[in-house]
Amino acid sequence: MNTGNTPGEKKKDFSGVIDRAVVVSNKNKAMFTLKDKKTIFTVNTNDYDFANLIRPGDKVKFTANVVKGKSVGNVSDFKDESLN
């Protein structure tokens, strides 16, 4: 997955419950926040097709490249544990 658009990024593991979510189908991405976090995470739905089904309240686990000092994170290794 190409994450070259986020210089100064640091890969980190996350888990939590989705607070807000939107699927932008014409851009092949889903964007979401976790409860009690300010970071807006973006996942490529071409790489993780189940991300199209995310909803608030879903429990998720993923790795994201987060830019220090920014509220943006590009997701990899995405799993929605509510979709078993």
Secondary structure per residue as TSV (DSSP state, phi and psi in degrees):
chain	resnum	aa	ss	phi	psi
A	1	M	-	360.0	129.7
A	2	N	-	-84.5	116.9
A	3	T	-	-121.0	29.0
A	4	G	T	-66.4	-9.4
A	5	N	T	-85.8	7.2
A	6	T	S	-125.9	78.5
A	7	P	T	-66.0	147.9
A	8	G	T	73.9	21.8
A	9	E	E	-80.4	157.8
A	10	K	E	-135.5	126.2
A	11	K	E	-79.0	134.1
A	12	K	E	-147.6	147.6
A	13	D	E	-87.1	140.1
A	14	F	E	-133.2	153.7
A	15	S	E	-152.7	152.9
A	16	G	E	165.3	-167.9
A	17	V	E	-110.2	131.5
A	18	I	E	-66.9	131.1
A	19	D	E	-95.0	-55.5
A	20	R	E	-130.3	148.3
A	21	A	E	-151.5	146.9
A	22	V	E	-146.5	139.4
A	23	V	E	-105.9	124.5
A	24	V	E	-105.0	87.9
A	25	S	G	-64.3	-34.5
A	26	N	G	-76.0	-9.5
A	27	K	G	-110.1	1.3
A	28	N	T	54.4	46.5
A	29	K	E	-147.7	156.5
A	30	A	E	-121.5	140.5
A	31	M	E	-121.4	141.3
A	32	F	E	-155.5	161.9
A	33	T	E	-120.9	156.2
A	34	L	E	-100.2	152.7
A	35	K	T	-57.9	135.7
A	36	D	T	66.1	19.6
A	37	K	-	-126.5	146.9
A	38	K	-	-99.2	-7.8
A	39	T	-	-73.1	136.3
A	40	I	E	-97.2	115.8
A	41	F	E	-95.3	143.9
A	42	T	E	-124.1	129.9
A	43	V	E	-123.2	137.1
A	44	N	E	-79.1	117.9
A	45	T	T	-76.4	-12.3
A	46	N	T	-71.5	-34.9
A	47	D	T	-82.8	-34.6
A	48	Y	-	-131.3	84.5
A	49	D	G	-62.5	-27.9
A	50	F	G	-68.1	-15.4
A	51	A	G	-63.2	-21.5
A	52	N	G	-62.2	-19.6
A	53	L	G	-101.8	5.5
A	54	I	-	-63.9	145.3
A	55	R	-	-141.4	153.7
A	56	P	T	-54.9	137.3
A	57	G	T	98.4	-16.3
A	58	D	-	-68.1	140.8
A	59	K	E	-92.5	123.9
A	60	V	E	-126.3	159.4
A	61	K	E	-141.5	133.6
A	62	F	E	-166.3	169.6
A	63	T	E	-111.8	142.0
A	64	A	E	-141.2	146.5
A	65	N	E	-91.0	114.6
A	66	V	E	-113.7	130.3
A	67	V	E	-82.2	127.5
A	68	K	T	-58.7	130.0
A	69	G	T	82.4	0.3
A	70	K	S	-116.2	161.2
A	71	S	S	-106.1	41.5
A	72	V	E	-128.4	137.5
A	73	G	E	-141.5	127.3
A	74	N	E	-93.9	124.4
A	75	V	E	-90.3	141.6
A	76	S	E	-137.1	166.7
A	77	D	E	51.7	52.3
A	78	F	E	-85.4	134.9
A	79	K	E	-141.9	126.2
A	80	D	E	-96.8	104.4
A	81	E	T	-71.8	-10.6
A	82	S	T	-82.3	-10.9
A	83	L	-	-106.9	64.6
A	84	N	-	-89.4	360.0
